[in-house]
Amino acid sequence: MFCFVNSSYVVVTPTSFRPGVPLNISVNILKDVGDVAVTATLVNSGTKDDVAMTKGMFAEGEWNALFLPIAGLCLCKANLSL
């Protein structure tokens, strides 16, 4: 017997960030069978180096936040991956 679960979630984050100011990422797990581990990584687009990373555990049905610390002098284009 196979059981397929349709997980769903909402992640809201700003489109820009400022050096020295933590990036606030809102997370809401709408549907899942248990707690969900979320990892957010900010990656320098040019060098592909990780600029910042944070992790959190989230339960279904609760809005929570991850705070991604941004280094003092992060002058780069970056991509956020979750």
Helices and strands as residue ranges (DSSP letters): E 8-12, E 23-31, E 36-44, E 50-58, E 63-68, E 78-81
